[in-house]
Amino acid sequence: MAYKHSTPATAISIDNTSTKRRLPTWLFIVILVVALVLLYFISNNHLVRMIAPYAISYTIPMLMTALGGLYSERSGVTNLGLEGLMLVGYFASALTIKMTEQTGALAVLPLGLLMGFLAGAVFSILHAFASINLKADQVISGTAINMLASALTVYLARIIAGSGNVRIVKIIVRKDIPGLSNIPVLGPLFFTQSYWSTWIAIAIWGISWFLLYKTSFGLRLRACGEHPSAVASAGINVYGMRYFGVMMSGALAGLGGGIILVTYSGEFNGSVAGLGFLSIAALIFGQWKPLGILGSTFFFGIATTIANVSMVIPQFGVIPPVIFKVFPYVVTLLALVAFSKNSAAPKAAGEPF
């Protein structure tokens, strides 16, 4: 009976940590006012209004993938295989849409995203089994997932489609959201030329925040990444919680790959251009917290957008293109160096149980 008190003790230690770091109300109001003023001036800038929809497009896949990494690492399993899991979802979505788009059904794109979600979850079981059951080195296991996914998806694409690419015809058409796109300041930035997948991703982010921080299940999951022995002594299945975390990381990374396909890519080409690794950086930069991840992925999304659209923006024509190509990765390194001292990683992440 004495062991049953270990879980509440863990809960108190976790919750007190978050309480101590909470901003004072007055400081939060000041930051909010400053942010709104900046948004007002930014929204009137033509260049910003032009690249904002593209920045959101690049942000959403990274947001889903980094959020998946949050589930895994909060449960105590380091997952460096997010790039490979994105590729698996990317390929599964492309194959599903390719085989069903001739039917003309409205559910073709949602079905494709669902298959990417499921394929990522199933493929991540390999990493879960190696890391949890076999107690293998989680860094090596994640690296193996990346290598296996890259080779396997391209091989299957060549067998099925005759080449390494799987092109689709149906993609999500960007549209202004009626009413919301006319809101001053926010409308031109966030509700103009929007994908419906963006709002599904934001909903998943909100549900994940609630699940992790407002439910007993989320508390147990986070405790598995901090004090797995205490959780096990309370009768909670640590293996089961960690399997859930890893499979959620695969599912959300696969969904991120599918979103790349149906928004700005339009074909599977065997690469997600390093967005999986940028998502890991965003997870670290965001201090393993949902709100931090939202901000950091948007930051990296802007950097990636600048790199990809610089060739068609006259204002950037005077700068050598190679600078923009390396820009996202240089920004990532600088961000990680600046915030590495304040890292708040789960204490048991990467340690076999």
C-alpha positions as CSV (number, residue, x, y, z in Angstrom):
1,M,0.0,0.0,0.0
2,A,2.9,2.4,0.7
3,Y,3.9,2.3,-3.0
4,K,0.7,3.8,-4.1
5,H,1.8,7.3,-2.9
6,S,4.7,7.5,-5.3
7,T,2.6,8.6,-8.3
8,P,1.1,11.7,-6.5
9,A,4.6,12.6,-5.3
10,T,5.8,12.5,-8.9
11,A,2.8,14.5,-10.0
12,I,3.6,17.2,-7.4
13,S,7.2,17.5,-8.5
14,I,6.2,17.8,-12.2
15,D,3.4,20.3,-11.6
16,N,5.5,22.5,-9.2
17,T,8.2,22.8,-11.8
18,S,5.8,24.2,-14.4
19,T,4.3,26.5,-11.8
20,K,7.6,28.1,-10.8
21,R,8.3,29.0,-14.4
22,R,5.0,30.6,-15.1
23,L,5.2,34.3,-16.2
24,P,3.7,37.0,-14.0
25,T,0.4,38.3,-15.3
26,W,1.6,41.8,-15.9
27,L,4.6,40.5,-18.0
28,F,2.3,38.3,-20.0
29,I,0.0,41.3,-20.8
30,V,3.0,43.4,-21.8
31,I,4.3,40.7,-24.1
32,L,0.8,40.2,-25.6
33,V,0.4,44.0,-26.3
34,V,3.9,44.2,-27.9
35,A,3.1,41.1,-30.0
36,L,-0.2,42.6,-31.3
37,V,1.5,45.9,-32.1
38,L,4.2,44.1,-34.1
39,L,1.6,42.0,-35.8
40,Y,-0.2,45.2,-36.9
41,F,2.9,46.6,-38.6
42,I,4.0,43.3,-40.0
43,S,0.6,42.6,-41.5
44,N,0.8,45.8,-43.6
45,N,4.1,44.7,-45.1
46,H,3.5,43.2,-48.6
47,L,6.5,40.9,-48.4
48,V,5.4,39.4,-45.1
49,R,1.8,38.9,-46.4
50,M,3.2,37.1,-49.4
51,I,5.3,34.6,-47.6
52,A,3.0,34.0,-44.6
53,P,0.9,31.3,-46.2
54,Y,4.1,29.5,-47.3
55,A,5.6,29.7,-43.8
56,I,2.5,28.1,-42.3
57,S,2.6,25.4,-45.0
58,Y,6.2,24.5,-44.0
59,T,5.4,24.8,-40.3
60,I,2.5,22.3,-40.0
61,P,4.4,19.2,-41.1
62,M,7.2,20.1,-38.6
63,L,4.6,20.8,-35.9
64,M,3.0,17.4,-36.3
65,T,6.4,15.6,-36.3
66,A,7.8,17.5,-33.4
67,L,4.6,16.9,-31.4
68,G,5.0,13.2,-32.2
69,G,8.6,13.4,-30.8
70,L,7.2,15.0,-27.7
71,Y,5.0,12.0,-27.0
72,S,7.9,9.7,-27.4
73,E,10.4,11.6,-25.4
74,R,8.0,12.5,-22.6
75,S,7.4,8.7,-22.2
76,G,11.1,8.2,-21.9
77,V,12.1,7.0,-25.4
78,T,14.4,9.1,-27.6
79,N,13.3,9.0,-31.2
80,L,15.8,10.2,-33.8
81,G,13.9,8.3,-36.5
82,L,11.3,11.0,-37.1
83,E,12.8,11.7,-40.6
84,G,12.3,8.1,-41.6
85,L,8.8,7.9,-40.1
86,M,7.8,11.1,-42.1
87,L,9.0,9.3,-45.2
88,V,6.9,6.3,-44.5
89,G,3.8,8.4,-44.0
90,Y,4.7,10.4,-47.1
91,F,4.9,7.3,-49.2
92,A,1.8,5.6,-47.8
93,S,-0.3,8.7,-48.4
94,A,1.0,9.0,-52.0
95,L,0.3,5.4,-52.7
96,T,-3.2,5.5,-51.2
97,I,-4.2,8.7,-53.1
98,K,-2.6,7.5,-56.3
99,M,-4.8,4.3,-56.2
100,T,-8.0,6.0,-55.3
101,E,-8.0,9.5,-56.9
102,Q,-9.6,8.2,-60.1
103,T,-12.8,7.4,-58.2
104,G,-13.3,11.2,-57.6
105,A,-14.5,10.6,-54.1
106,L,-14.4,13.5,-51.6
107,A,-12.7,11.3,-49.0
108,V,-9.6,10.5,-51.1
109,L,-7.3,13.1,-49.4
110,P,-8.5,12.4,-45.9
111,L,-8.1,8.7,-46.6
112,G,-4.5,9.3,-47.8
113,L,-3.7,11.3,-44.6
114,L,-5.2,8.6,-42.5
115,M,-3.1,5.9,-44.2
116,G,0.0,8.0,-43.6
117,F,-0.9,8.3,-40.0
118,L,-1.4,4.6,-39.6
119,A,1.7,3.6,-41.6
120,G,3.9,5.8,-39.4
121,A,2.4,4.2,-36.3
122,V,2.9,0.7,-37.5
123,F,6.5,1.3,-38.7
124,S,7.4,2.9,-35.4
125,I,6.8,-0.4,-33.6
126,L,10.2,-1.5,-34.9
127,H,11.8,1.3,-32.9
128,A,9.6,0.6,-29.9
129,F,10.4,-3.1,-29.8
130,A,14.1,-2.4,-30.2
131,S,14.2,0.4,-27.6
132,I,11.7,-1.0,-25.0
133,N,11.8,-4.8,-25.2
134,L,15.4,-5.3,-26.4
135,K,16.8,-2.3,-24.6
136,A,18.8,-1.4,-27.6
137,D,20.7,1.9,-27.9
138,Q,17.9,4.3,-28.9
139,V,20.1,6.6,-31.0
140,I,21.3,3.7,-33.1
141,S,17.7,2.3,-33.4
142,G,16.4,5.7,-34.6
143,T,19.3,6.0,-37.1
144,A,18.5,2.5,-38.4
145,I,14.8,3.6,-38.8
146,N,15.9,6.5,-41.0
147,M,18.1,4.4,-43.2
148,L,15.6,1.6,-43.5
149,A,12.7,3.9,-44.3
150,S,14.6,5.8,-46.9
151,A,15.7,2.6,-48.8
152,L,12.4,0.8,-48.4
153,T,10.1,3.5,-49.6
154,V,12.2,4.3,-52.7
155,Y,12.5,0.6,-53.5
156,L,8.7,0.1,-53.2
157,A,8.0,3.2,-55.2
158,R,10.2,1.9,-58.1
159,I,8.4,-1.5,-58.0
160,I,4.9,0.0,-57.9
161,A,5.2,3.2,-60.0
162,G,8.2,2.2,-62.2
163,S,10.3,5.1,-60.8
164,G,11.3,6.5,-57.4
165,N,8.5,9.1,-57.6
166,V,4.8,8.7,-57.0
167,R,2.9,11.7,-58.5
168,I,-0.7,12.5,-57.5
169,V,-3.2,14.8,-59.2
170,K,-5.5,15.7,-56.3
171,I,-4.1,18.0,-53.7
172,I,-5.7,20.4,-51.2
173,V,-6.7,23.7,-52.8
174,R,-5.8,26.8,-50.7
175,K,-8.8,29.0,-49.9
176,D,-9.6,32.1,-47.8
177,I,-11.7,31.3,-44.7
178,P,-14.9,33.3,-45.1
179,G,-15.2,35.9,-42.4
180,L,-12.0,35.2,-40.7
181,S,-9.8,36.3,-43.6
182,N,-11.3,39.8,-43.2
183,I,-10.2,40.2,-39.6
184,P,-7.7,43.1,-39.3
185,V,-4.0,42.1,-38.7
186,L,-4.6,38.4,-38.2
187,G,-6.8,37.7,-41.2
188,P,-4.2,38.4,-43.9
189,L,-1.5,36.5,-42.1
190,F,-3.3,33.3,-40.9
191,F,-6.7,33.0,-42.6
192,T,-5.8,33.9,-46.2
193,Q,-4.9,31.1,-48.7
194,S,-5.2,28.4,-46.0
195,Y,-5.2,24.6,-46.2
196,W,-7.9,22.7,-44.3
197,S,-5.2,20.4,-43.1
198,T,-3.7,23.3,-41.2
199,W,-6.7,23.5,-38.9
200,I,-6.8,19.7,-38.3
201,A,-3.2,19.9,-37.2
202,I,-3.9,22.8,-34.9
203,A,-6.8,20.8,-33.4
204,I,-4.5,17.8,-32.8
205,W,-2.0,20.2,-31.1
206,G,-4.7,21.5,-28.8
207,I,-5.9,18.0,-28.0
208,S,-2.4,16.8,-27.3
209,W,-1.8,19.7,-24.9
210,F,-5.0,18.8,-23.0
211,L,-4.1,15.1,-23.0
212,L,-0.6,15.6,-21.7
213,Y,-1.2,18.3,-19.1
214,K,-4.8,18.1,-18.1
215,T,-5.5,14.4,-17.7
216,S,-4.2,11.6,-15.4
217,F,-3.2,9.6,-18.5
218,G,-0.9,12.5,-19.6
219,L,0.6,12.8,-16.1
220,R,1.4,9.1,-16.1
221,L,3.0,9.3,-19.6
222,R,5.2,12.3,-18.5
223,A,6.1,10.5,-15.3
224,C,7.4,7.6,-17.3
225,G,9.9,9.9,-18.8
226,E,10.9,11.3,-15.4
227,H,10.7,8.5,-12.8
228,P,9.7,5.2,-14.5
229,S,10.5,3.2,-11.4
230,A,8.1,5.2,-9.3
231,V,5.4,4.8,-11.9
232,A,6.0,1.0,-12.1
233,S,5.8,0.7,-8.3
234,A,2.3,2.3,-8.5
235,G,1.2,-0.6,-10.8
236,I,1.3,1.3,-14.1
237,N,2.6,-0.5,-17.1
238,V,5.6,1.6,-18.2
239,Y,6.2,-0.6,-21.3
240,G,2.6,0.1,-22.4
241,M,2.9,3.8,-21.9
242,R,6.2,4.0,-23.7
243,Y,4.8,1.9,-26.6
244,F,1.9,4.5,-26.8
245,G,4.4,7.3,-26.9
246,V,6.5,5.8,-29.6
247,M,3.6,4.9,-31.8
248,M,2.1,8.3,-31.4
249,S,5.4,9.8,-32.6
250,G,5.3,7.5,-35.6
251,A,1.6,8.3,-36.3
252,L,2.0,12.1,-36.1
253,A,5.3,12.0,-38.1
254,G,3.6,10.0,-40.8
255,L,0.7,12.5,-40.8
256,G,3.3,15.3,-41.2
257,G,4.7,13.5,-44.2
258,G,1.2,13.1,-45.7
259,I,0.6,16.8,-45.2
260,I,3.7,17.6,-47.2
261,L,2.3,15.6,-50.0
262,V,-1.2,17.1,-50.2
263,T,-0.2,20.7,-49.7
264,Y,3.0,21.9,-51.5
265,S,4.7,18.7,-52.8
266,G,2.2,16.8,-55.0
267,E,4.5,13.8,-55.4
268,F,6.5,11.4,-53.3
269,N,10.2,11.8,-54.3
270,G,12.0,9.9,-51.6
271,S,12.9,12.8,-49.4
272,V,11.4,15.2,-46.9
273,A,14.3,17.6,-47.2
274,G,15.5,17.2,-43.6
275,L,12.2,18.4,-42.1
276,G,12.3,15.5,-39.7
277,F,15.7,16.6,-38.3
278,L,14.5,20.2,-38.1
279,S,11.5,18.9,-36.1
280,I,13.9,17.3,-33.6
281,A,15.7,20.6,-33.3
282,A,12.3,22.3,-32.8
283,L,11.5,19.8,-30.1
284,I,14.7,20.7,-28.2
285,F,14.3,24.4,-29.0
286,G,10.8,24.3,-27.7
287,Q,11.9,22.7,-24.4
288,W,9.7,19.6,-24.8
289,K,6.5,21.6,-24.3
290,P,3.6,22.0,-26.7
291,L,3.5,25.8,-26.7
292,G,7.3,26.0,-27.1
293,I,7.1,23.5,-30.0
294,L,4.4,25.6,-31.7
295,G,6.6,28.7,-31.5
296,S,9.8,26.9,-32.5
297,T,8.3,25.1,-35.5
298,F,6.9,28.4,-36.8
299,F,10.3,30.0,-36.4
300,F,11.9,27.2,-38.4
301,G,9.0,27.3,-40.9
302,I,9.8,30.9,-41.6
303,A,13.5,30.1,-42.1
304,T,12.7,27.3,-44.4
305,T,10.2,29.4,-46.4
306,I,12.8,32.1,-46.9
307,A,15.2,29.5,-48.2
308,N,12.7,28.0,-50.7
309,V,11.0,31.2,-52.0
310,S,14.0,33.5,-52.2
311,M,14.5,32.8,-55.9
312,V,11.1,34.3,-56.8
313,I,11.1,37.3,-54.5
314,P,12.9,40.3,-56.1
315,Q,13.9,41.8,-52.8
316,F,16.1,38.8,-52.1
317,G,17.7,38.8,-55.5
318,V,20.8,40.7,-54.4
319,I,21.8,38.0,-51.9
320,P,23.6,34.9,-53.2
321,P,21.3,31.9,-53.3
322,V,23.7,29.6,-51.4
323,I,23.1,31.8,-48.3
324,F,19.4,31.0,-48.4
325,K,20.0,27.3,-48.9
326,V,22.1,27.0,-45.7
327,F,20.0,29.5,-43.8
328,P,17.5,27.1,-42.0
329,Y,20.3,24.9,-40.8
330,V,22.5,27.7,-39.6
331,V,19.6,29.2,-37.7
332,T,18.9,25.8,-36.2
333,L,22.5,25.4,-35.0
334,L,22.5,28.9,-33.5
335,A,19.2,28.3,-31.8
336,L,20.4,25.0,-30.3
337,V,23.6,26.6,-29.1
338,A,21.8,29.5,-27.5
339,F,19.2,27.4,-25.6
340,S,21.2,24.2,-24.9
341,K,22.2,25.4,-21.4
342,N,18.5,25.7,-20.4
343,S,17.6,22.3,-21.7
344,A,14.6,20.8,-19.9
345,A,14.7,17.3,-21.3
346,P,12.8,14.5,-19.5
347,K,15.3,13.0,-17.0
348,A,14.8,9.3,-18.1
349,A,14.6,10.0,-21.9
350,G,17.0,7.6,-23.7
351,E,17.4,5.3,-20.7
352,P,16.1,1.7,-21.0
353,F,13.8,0.5,-18.2
